[in-house]
Amino acid sequence: MRVTVKIIAIIMLTMPLCFCSCKNESLPKTTLKSVSDFPVGTAININILKKDSTLKELQIQNFNSITATFQMKMDQVAKTDTGYNWETVDDILKYAETHNQRLFGHALVWHSSTPQWVLDKGNKDSLWLDGFMKTYISAYVSRYKGKISGWDVVNEAFESKGSAYRKTLWYNKLGKAYIEKAFLYAHQADPDAVLFYNDFNIERDTLKLNAVLKMVDEFKAKDIPISGIGFQMHIRMDVPDEIIASSLRKAAATGLQIHISELDIIFNKHDDTKNGGKETYTVLTEDMKKMQYEKYKKIALMYREIVPKEQQYGITVWDFTDRDTWVRDFFNIRDWPSLFDDDLKPKPAYFGFKEGLEAAIN
Ligand code: XIL
């Protein structure tokens, strides 16, 4: 009798364990972070992550770096003029520390996340705007000194296409000097932090990349403490590999850290604006999956082959499931840009990316 009770107890105790480890049986034994020489990151929404145990399990298994999709931006941290709200950032940091992951700071100054009250006040008073930027960056970076080791200091300071500086509140009121000031303020607050300039389309728009590189040269000449270039790398299947390779090569020649900071790969087109998607692919076919497998693999390979080891800050994907991707909401299109599918199963893209991370290279 006692033996039967013991056996039942053992079966009951081991059941949940088996359930846990069987849930992701489609995952290989090794995962992305375990095969990579550099941090492999993903953007996350901490609220979704904490609620969804399968998503969390996949995140912990595969990634050792996180970036908040939106919860660390200015319109979240400085929602009103009555003080900063650190609660969610602290929560994200706790998650990162608990799971031994690097927390990357995104983004200190970005036109798209400048709160309305800052736009209103800053528009009337440039001096105030400069002071606010200094206080905000100093407070944020020093609060997380040594805990957030890298930051996107300024995000998207150039127009979507070409070489012009983006005409934002910051630019209009403070001139292009706001960018170097932001780097100086961040550096003063944490001299050890790795400070990035981050932008999109620079892997394919040569004029835009050249403008960013020119800014980097100017910064170096003036001792402005920039330490890295972030390629958002929101790409489409048809962006030629050779162009991406040559852009990475040019950026790596600066000697700065290179972060592929927001990688995802879509099939449909968009015009870079909200709701600007043009949906021509409405289903994901086997052929498309295969092509995406190749592209993810190629990106990982190119990064490893072109960017010298000591400049490899890492590759971060922007959301890691098709279910949660920002692309669908933002551009208002169906698409499948991520490593995992709508049911949180790894896609061929996942295996391609993993192969690219682990393949032997010369
Ligand atoms: C996106 C987030 O994923 C969305 O949740 C948010 O609504 C808008 O911003 N480039 C960036 C990111 O630098 O901050 C953007 O993230 C995607 C494009």
Boltz pocket constraint, residues with backbone or C-beta under 6 A from the ligand:
constraints:
  - pocket:
      binder: B
      contacts: [[A, 69], [A, 70], [A, 155], [A, 200], [A, 232], [A, 262], [A, 326]]
      max_distance: 6.0
